[in-house]
Amino acid sequence: MTEPLKLYSYWRSSAAYRVRIGLDLKGLPYETVPVHLVRDGGEQHAEAFRRTNPQELVPVLQHGERVLGQSLAILEYLDETWPQPSLLPADAVGRARVRALAQAVACDIHPLNNLRVLQYLENTLGQDADARMAWVRHWIGIGFAAIEAMLDTPAGGRFCHGDAPTLADCCLVPQVYNARRFKLDMAPYPNIERVEAACLELPAFDGARPENQPDAVE
């Protein structure tokens, strides 16, 4: 019998969104365990969740008795445990390119516009809503300009790399969701919009959308 999968998630977390896409691409059933990142000061800071993940972040994937954090590590674990369909190309250069695109989102863009950074800007540095929005759009814009250029190569194809979704697409689509949420003008990024549109045609991406999650709220 296959050991059950549980995903500790928040509907609007782009990092959890990445993992939902990966799980759905592989057709893996899982139980969602909602962790509300705002209610009561943030359920991720509660002692019970801290024992699950000392970083006090989502997502966390529980596979049987194994508990895994960090979205990219989780996605690579899924790919090694359930190899098909693969989230990484077969060749070393392709794998490096996909990982570079994924890390451009997960390491360079996302950390500067996630919830705890915005809360620090507001609560500690006293920045108002307009300043916080400007901050988010600035850093996403810089990152998207680089990704737009990275996608403008023959290695592109329908998706970020070739004609099948990869780890890079799992990261890019949630970041585009964030960009739209913060009202970033997407007109300068036609390659990114093209890839996003191709991804959202697939049931795995559509089902993983934030608004389709059991804990989604208006």
Residue pairs with C-beta under 8 A, 6 or more apart in sequence:
3 63
3 64
4 30
4 31
4 63
4 64
5 23
5 28
5 29
5 30
5 31
5 61
5 62
5 63
6 30
6 31
6 32
6 33
6 61
6 62
7 16
7 19
7 20
7 23
7 30
7 31
7 32
7 33
7 59
7 60
7 61
7 62
8 16
8 33
8 35
8 49
8 52
8 53
8 58
8 59
8 60
8 61
8 62
9 16
9 19
9 20
9 32
9 33
9 34
9 35
9 58
9 59
9 213
9 215
10 16
10 34
10 35
10 36
10 37
10 58
10 215
11 34
11 210
11 211
11 213
11 214
11 215
11 216
11 217
12 37
12 210
12 216
13 37
13 58
13 59
14 110
14 114
14 174
14 175
14 177
14 178
15 57
15 58
15 59
15 71
15 106
15 110
15 114
15 174
16 58
16 59
16 71
17 173
17 174
17 177
17 208
17 209
17 210
18 59
18 71
18 72
18 75
18 106
18 170
18 171
18 174
19 59
19 61
19 71
19 74
19 75
19 78
19 170
20 207
20 208
20 213
21 165
21 169
21 170
21 173
21 174
21 204
21 205
21 208
22 74
22 75
22 78
22 79
22 87
22 167
22 170
23 30
23 78
23 208
24 203
24 204
24 205
24 207
24 208
25 85
25 87
25 165
25 170
25 202
25 204
26 78
26 82
26 84
26 85
28 78
28 82
32 213
32 214
32 215
34 214
34 215
35 43
35 44
35 49
35 58
36 42
36 43
36 215
37 43
37 44
37 58
37 115
38 115
42 56
43 49
44 53
44 56
44 57
44 58
45 56
49 56
50 56
52 60
52 62
52 67
53 60
53 67
53 69
55 69
57 69
59 69
59 71
59 74
60 67
60 68
60 69
61 67
61 68
61 69
61 74
61 77
61 78
62 68
63 77
63 81
68 74
68 77
71 106
71 171
72 102
72 103
72 106
72 167
72 171
75 87
75 167
75 170
76 87
76 88
76 167
78 87
79 86
79 87
79 88
79 167
85 164
86 166
87 98
87 165
87 166
87 167
87 170
88 94
88 95
88 98
88 99
88 166
88 167
89 95
89 97
89 98
89 161
89 162
89 166
94 155
94 161
94 162
97 155
97 161
97 168
98 160
98 161
98 166
98 167
98 168
99 167
99 168
100 150
101 147
101 150
101 151
101 160
101 161
101 168
101 171
101 172
102 167
102 168
102 170
102 171
104 143
104 146
104 147
104 150
105 143
105 147
105 171
105 172
105 175
106 171
108 143
109 139
109 140
109 143
109 144
109 175
110 175
110 178
111 117
112 135
112 136
112 139
113 135
113 136
113 139
113 140
113 178
113 182
118 132
118 135
118 136
121 127
121 131
121 132
121 135
122 128
122 132
127 135
133 182
133 183
136 178
136 182
136 184
137 179
137 182
137 183
137 184
140 175
140 178
140 179
140 182
140 184
141 184
141 188
143 175
144 179
144 184
144 188
144 189
144 192
145 188
145 189
147 172
147 189
147 192
148 188
148 189
148 190
148 191
148 192
151 160
151 191
151 192
151 195
152 191
155 161
155 162
156 162
156 191
156 195
157 163
158 195
158 198
159 165
159 166
159 168
159 169
159 195
159 198
159 199
160 166
160 168
160 169
160 172
160 195
161 168
165 199
165 202
165 204
165 205
169 195
169 199
169 205
172 192
172 195
172 196
172 199
173 195
173 196
173 199
173 200
173 205
176 186
176 192
176 193
176 196
177 209
177 210
179 186
180 186
186 192
186 193
199 205
200 206
200 209
206 212
210 216
